[in-house]
Amino acid sequence: ARLGTAGIDALLALATPGQTADLERVATAFLALRSRDAVDALPDLLAHPHLSDDQRAKLIRSYPNYLLDPPVSLDPLAAFLAKRDDDPPAVAEAGLAALGVSVAPLGPTATAYVLAAVDAPDHSVRLAALQAVEDARLAAATDKVAGVLAAADRPADERTAAVKALRAAGGASAAGPLLALI
């Protein structure tokens, strides 16, 4: 049965501060939802101050489960993630994984978030960003990823991920750095 906006709002109202058990139930329920009303409300739940990092990462990873027509824009997710520099790397990695497997083409906010994450301070986030470029075939990232490949000070696993991302993303600017490796 569809909850509609009123049902989603009622579910969000259960997630009141100080009620950990109710918040856990709401987060678990959202993992099973697949409606447009639910995905539109997901950023509000993600911003809940008492949501654990693990719950937040699971909810973010659930974004690709919303297979709707027209496809769900992940720009709101990217905007949420971009404002949360203090979250642990696991949350950013979950967001990058969700962005990488999006059915819809990435919008400008999502693209900018992935591009910025290629230079994140955390190694695992940089790898997740390169994987997102590869999975999304993000041609807009070829120049940035080519810079990773050309940087001799980058770890070998990042440079390997950059090769894979360039191969998948394609674009005219991908050919030069790949040929330079040969």
N, C-alpha and C positions, 0 to 999 in steps of 0.2 A: 504494500500500500504506500502511496505517496504521502509524505508528511506535509509538503507545501511550505511556504514561508512561515506560516504560523507555527507549524510543528517544529521546524528548525529553530525558530526563535525560542520556543518553549524548551527545547533541548539545550540550547545555549544558556538559558536562564538557570538551568540546573547546575551549571558550572560556576556556582558562586564561590567567592573566596572563603576559605576555611572549611569547605566540604570536600575533602580529598576523595572520599569514596564516590561522591556524585561526579566529580571531575573525571575520575577514572572511568566511570560508566559512560559519560558523554564522549570521552576520547575513543573508547572502544566502539561505541555506536557509530561515530563518524567514520571509523575504518570500514564499516560495512555499507555506508550510504553511497548512492551513485546518482543522485539527482543534481540538477543545476542549482537548485536552492541550497543544497548542502555544500557544493563546491564554492558557491558565492560567499557562504558564511565561514568557510574554512580559515581565511585569514584572521577573522575575529577570534576563533578558538586558538589559533596558533599564537596569538598575542597574549593569551591568558597568562598572567604572571606566575601562577602556581603549576603550570604544566611542566612536567619534567622534561629534560633534554631528550630522553628516550621516547617519551610520548610525542614530543614535537617532531622528532625525526621520523617516527612511524607515520604520523599524519601527513608529513610532507611527502614521504614515499608513496602515499595513497593517491596523490594527484593523478598519476597516469591511469588509475582505475576508473576515472570519470570519462567514459567513452560516450560522448554526447555529440549531437549534430545541431548546430555547428560545434566544432571542437572547442574545448576549454582553453582560454588564453592563460598562459602561465606568467604573464607579466605581473599580475598581482602577487604571485608567489615570489618572483624575482625582486619586486619592490620591497616586500616584507624582509627577505633575506639580506638585501643590501643595507637595510637600516639596522641590522643586528650583528655588528662586528664582535660583540661580546659572547656570542653563542659558541659552544665548542665545535671543533672541526666536524664532528659527526653530523651536526645539523646542516652545515654547509654542504657536506658530501651528499646527504640525502636530497637536498635541493638540487644539486648539480645532476644527480642521477635522475631525478624526476624531469628536469629540463631536457636532459639528453634523450629521453625516450618519448618525448611529447609527440602526440599525433599531429598536432597543429604546428606549423612553422613557428619558430621562436620570434616573438615580437621584439621591438627595440630595447625594452627594459630587460627582458630575459637575455638577449644577446649581449648587452652591456655588462650584465652581471657575470655571465660566463667568461667574457673577455677579461674582466677585472680579476676573476678568480684564477686565471692562468698565472698571475703574478702574486698570488696570496702568500702570506708569510709561512703558512703551514704546508709542508711537503705533500701530505695526503690530500689536501684541498686542491693543490695544483694538479696532482694526478687525476683527481675526480673531474676537474675542469677540462683537462685534455681529453678524458674519456667522453665527457659531454659533447665536446666539439666533434669527436669521431662519431658518436652515436647519432647526433643531430645532423651530421654532415653540414656543419656550419661554415659555409664558404666565407662568410664575413670575418672569420677568425684566422684565415690563412696567413696574413701578414704577421699577426701576433704569434702564431704557432711557429712560423718560420723563424722568428726571432729566438724562440726557445731552442729550436734545433741548432741554430747558429751559435748559441751561447755555450762556449766550451766549459764554463763554470757550472752549468746545470748538471744535476746528477744523471747518470746513464739511463735510469728508468724513465725519467722525464723526457729525455731526448728520444728514447724509443717510443714513448707514448705520443710524442710530437710527430714522429714519422707516420705512425698509424693514423693520427688525426688528419695530417696533411693528405695522406692517401685517400681517406674517406671524404674529406671536405672538398678536395679538388680545387678548382679555380686556377687561373693563369699564374698567380703568384706562387703556387705550390710547386711548380715544375723546377724553378731555379734551385731552391734549397735541396730538393730531392736529387737533382742531377749533380749537385756539388758533393754529395756523399759518395758518388760512384767513382 
